């Protein structure tokens, strides 16, 4: 498995939003773009539309858990940004996992 790092800079998120491909489901939006470094970099965003801090934190937790289950199957060399949607804090992590797997498979990122 390649090293997984987190995206923290605003310019990295904006670059993915502008140039990356997006894949949408009812509970998650995924932005995917190839990067030049050989590792996987991920970012998770939850906007204020999701709700108060408790719901935004829950959304980030369940997205992170779903990604952890798929981390070994992801090809190295991609930037990924997961954006929570309105339903995200109210579903279970396996629903997020199913949506994430479908979107990443559609993007061609899974091995």
C-alpha positions in Angstrom: 0.0 0.0 0.0 1.3 3.5 -0.8 1.5 6.2 1.8 -1.7 8.2 2.5 -1.4 11.8 3.4 -4.1 14.5 4.0 -4.8 17.6 1.9 -4.7 20.7 4.1 -4.0 23.6 1.8 -6.9 25.5 0.4 -5.1 25.7 -3.0 -5.1 21.9 -3.3 -8.9 21.7 -2.6 -9.6 24.5 -5.1 -7.4 22.8 -7.8 -9.4 19.5 -7.4 -12.7 21.4 -7.5 -11.6 23.2 -10.7 -9.7 20.4 -12.6 -10.7 17.1 -11.0 -13.5 14.8 -12.1 -16.5 14.7 -9.8 -18.7 11.7 -9.0 -22.0 12.2 -7.2 -24.3 10.0 -5.2 -27.0 10.8 -2.7 -24.7 10.9 0.3 -21.3 11.7 -1.0 -19.5 13.7 -3.7 -16.0 12.6 -4.8 -13.4 14.6 -6.7 -10.6 12.6 -8.2 -7.4 13.8 -10.0 -4.1 12.3 -10.7 -1.1 13.8 -8.9 2.6 13.8 -9.6 3.8 12.4 -6.3 3.4 8.7 -5.9 1.1 8.6 -2.9 -2.6 9.0 -2.3 -3.7 12.3 -0.8 -7.2 12.7 0.6 -9.3 15.6 1.9 -12.7 15.6 3.6 -15.0 18.6 3.6 -18.3 19.3 5.3 -20.0 22.6 4.8 -22.4 24.4 7.1 -25.3 23.1 5.1 -24.8 19.8 6.8 -25.7 21.1 10.2 -24.1 22.1 13.4 -20.7 20.9 14.6 -21.8 17.6 15.9 -23.3 16.5 12.6 -20.3 17.8 10.6 -18.0 15.9 12.8 -20.1 12.7 12.5 -20.0 13.1 8.7 -16.2 13.4 8.7 -15.9 10.4 11.0 -18.0 8.1 8.9 -16.4 9.2 5.6 -12.9 8.6 7.2 -14.0 5.1 8.4 -15.4 4.2 5.0 -12.2 5.3 3.3 -10.1 3.3 5.8 -11.8 0.1 4.6 -11.0 0.9 1.0 -7.5 2.3 1.5 -5.6 -0.9 0.5 -7.5 -1.1 -2.8 -6.7 2.4 -4.1 -4.1 2.8 -6.8 -1.2 5.2 -5.8 -0.8 8.6 -7.4 -4.3 10.1 -6.9 -5.7 13.1 -5.0 -9.2 12.5 -3.6 -11.6 14.9 -2.0 -14.8 13.7 -0.4 -17.6 16.2 0.2 -20.4 15.4 2.6 -24.0 16.0 1.5 -27.2 16.7 3.5 -28.0 13.0 4.2 -24.4 12.0 5.2 -24.7 12.4 9.0 -27.9 10.4 9.1 -26.7 7.2 7.3 -24.5 4.4 8.5 -20.9 4.0 7.5 -21.6 1.0 5.3 -23.9 3.1 3.2 -21.1 5.6 2.7 -18.7 2.7 2.0 -21.0 1.4 -0.7 -21.4 4.9 -2.4 -17.6 5.5 -2.1 -16.8 2.1 -3.6 -19.1 2.8 -6.5 -17.7 6.2 -7.2 -14.1 5.2 -6.9 -14.7 2.2 -9.2 -16.4 4.5 -11.7 -13.3 6.8 -11.5 -10.9 3.9 -12.2 -9.1 4.4 -8.9 -9.7 1.0 -7.4 -7.2 -1.8 -8.2 
